Amino acid sequence: MKAARTVWGGAKGSQEPDLSPLLLKEEQTAAYSVEIYKRFRKWGGIPTAITQNVKDLLASKEVENIFENCDFIYMLNQAAGDRSILAAKLNISPHQLSYVTHSGEGEGLIFYGDVILPFVDRFPKDTELYRTMTTKPNEVRDRDRDEEDTGDMKEATA
């Protein structure tokens, strides 16, 4: 499933962090992407699509059908245009929208079936787990640099 993650989520090191709109731009690749998504679900997989702007994805009728059949949506801060689209499609109340309006890190909404759950997660940054999971480019770079330095010190003492 790594290939699917790379296609839908963006290849590591890619200049285009959100490849989904590129795949959906052409009719042939859009149809193929939708077919693969449906097959993964049929085979018991858990296909995942990640995008920064949902309006790009929902411009495709095929993808709109997939979106309407999603059982789980994890939503972080949204631009005004995307918020209005999502509010209409998912029946989000104005109060619930506040969790994805100018929200900070670790704040958003989780949709699971008919449940809409607002969340605020203040994950401690001074833990090894945080260092392992972070995707912030400057923190990843610092982590990689620290690991290199540690490796150099181990070699020097060996």
C-alpha positions as CSV (number, residue, x, y, z in Angstrom):
1,M,0.0,0.0,0.0
2,K,3.0,2.3,0.1
3,A,2.5,3.2,-3.6
4,A,-1.0,4.3,-2.9
5,R,0.1,6.4,0.1
6,T,2.8,8.0,-2.0
7,V,0.2,8.8,-4.8
8,W,-2.5,10.1,-2.6
9,G,-0.5,11.7,0.2
10,G,2.5,13.1,-1.7
11,A,5.9,11.6,-2.3
12,K,8.6,12.2,0.2
13,G,10.7,15.1,-1.0
14,S,8.2,16.0,-3.6
15,Q,7.9,19.7,-4.6
16,E,4.1,19.1,-4.7
17,P,3.0,18.0,-1.2
18,D,-0.5,17.4,-2.3
19,L,-0.6,15.2,-5.4
20,S,-4.3,14.5,-5.3
21,P,-5.4,17.5,-7.4
22,L,-2.8,16.6,-10.1
23,L,-4.1,13.1,-10.4
24,L,-7.7,14.4,-10.6
25,K,-6.9,17.1,-13.2
26,E,-7.0,14.6,-16.2
27,E,-10.1,12.5,-16.7
28,Q,-8.2,9.3,-17.2
29,T,-6.1,9.6,-14.1
30,A,-9.1,10.7,-12.1
31,A,-11.1,7.6,-13.2
32,Y,-8.1,5.3,-12.4
33,S,-7.6,6.9,-8.9
34,V,-11.2,6.5,-8.1
35,E,-11.2,2.9,-9.3
36,I,-8.1,2.1,-7.1
37,Y,-9.7,3.8,-4.1
38,K,-12.9,1.7,-4.5
39,R,-10.9,-1.6,-5.0
40,F,-8.8,-1.0,-1.9
41,R,-12.0,-0.6,0.1
42,K,-13.5,-3.7,-1.4
43,W,-10.4,-5.7,-0.5
44,G,-10.6,-4.6,3.1
45,G,-8.0,-1.8,2.8
46,I,-8.2,1.6,4.3
47,P,-7.5,4.0,1.5
48,T,-6.5,7.4,2.6
49,A,-6.6,10.7,0.7
50,I,-5.0,13.8,2.1
51,T,-5.5,17.3,0.7
52,Q,-5.0,20.9,1.8
53,N,-7.9,22.2,-0.2
54,V,-11.0,20.0,-0.3
55,K,-12.6,22.2,-3.0
56,D,-10.0,20.9,-5.5
57,L,-11.0,17.3,-4.8
58,L,-14.7,18.0,-4.8
59,A,-14.5,19.6,-8.2
60,S,-14.4,16.0,-9.5
61,K,-17.9,14.3,-9.4
62,E,-16.2,10.9,-8.9
63,V,-14.2,12.1,-5.9
64,E,-17.3,13.7,-4.5
65,N,-18.9,10.2,-4.5
66,I,-16.0,8.8,-2.6
67,F,-16.1,11.7,-0.1
68,E,-19.8,11.1,0.6
69,N,-19.0,7.4,1.4
70,C,-16.1,8.2,3.8
71,D,-16.6,6.8,7.3
72,F,-13.8,8.8,8.9
73,I,-12.6,12.4,8.3
74,Y,-9.9,14.1,10.3
75,M,-10.1,17.8,9.7
76,L,-7.7,20.5,10.8
77,N,-7.7,24.3,10.1
78,Q,-9.6,25.1,6.9
79,A,-9.6,28.1,4.6
80,A,-12.9,30.0,4.4
81,G,-14.0,28.6,1.0
82,D,-13.3,25.0,2.1
83,R,-15.1,25.5,5.5
84,S,-18.3,26.6,3.7
85,I,-18.2,23.6,1.4
86,L,-17.5,21.2,4.3
87,A,-20.1,22.8,6.5
88,A,-22.8,22.3,3.9
89,K,-21.7,18.7,2.9
90,L,-21.2,17.5,6.5
91,N,-23.8,19.4,8.4
92,I,-21.3,21.2,10.6
93,S,-22.7,23.7,13.1
94,P,-21.2,27.2,13.4
95,H,-19.9,26.2,16.9
96,Q,-18.2,23.1,15.5
97,L,-16.7,25.1,12.6
98,S,-14.9,27.2,15.2
99,Y,-12.6,24.2,15.8
100,V,-11.4,24.5,12.2
101,T,-11.4,28.3,11.9
102,H,-8.1,29.9,12.6
103,S,-7.4,26.9,14.8
104,G,-4.0,26.1,16.2
105,E,-1.9,23.0,16.1
106,G,-3.6,19.9,17.3
107,E,-7.1,21.4,17.0
108,G,-9.9,20.2,14.7
109,L,-12.8,17.9,14.1
110,I,-13.1,14.2,13.8
111,F,-16.0,12.7,11.8
112,Y,-16.8,9.1,12.4
113,G,-20.1,7.9,11.0
114,D,-22.7,10.3,12.3
115,V,-20.5,11.6,15.1
116,I,-18.7,14.9,14.9
117,L,-16.1,15.2,17.7
118,P,-14.2,18.5,18.3
119,F,-10.7,17.9,19.7
120,V,-7.8,19.9,21.1
121,D,-4.6,17.8,21.5
122,R,-1.7,19.4,23.3
123,F,0.9,16.7,22.6
124,P,4.1,17.3,24.6
125,K,6.9,18.3,22.3
126,D,9.7,17.3,24.7
127,T,9.2,13.5,24.1
128,E,10.9,11.0,21.9
129,L,7.5,10.1,20.4
130,Y,6.9,13.7,19.3
131,R,10.4,13.8,17.7
132,T,9.6,10.6,15.9
133,M,6.2,11.7,14.6
134,T,6.7,15.3,13.7
135,T,6.4,16.3,10.1
136,K,7.5,19.9,10.5
137,P,10.4,20.4,8.1
138,N,12.6,22.4,10.5
139,E,12.0,19.9,13.3
140,V,12.7,16.9,11.0
141,R,15.9,18.6,9.7
142,D,17.0,19.2,13.3
143,R,16.2,15.7,14.3
144,D,18.2,14.3,11.3
145,R,21.1,16.5,12.1
146,D,21.1,15.4,15.8
147,E,21.0,11.8,14.7
148,E,23.9,12.4,12.3
149,D,25.9,14.0,15.1
150,T,25.2,11.2,17.5
151,G,26.3,8.7,14.8
152,D,29.5,10.6,14.2
153,M,30.2,10.6,18.0
154,K,29.6,6.8,18.2
155,E,32.0,6.2,15.3
156,A,34.7,8.4,16.9
157,T,34.5,6.5,20.2
158,A,34.4,3.1,18.7
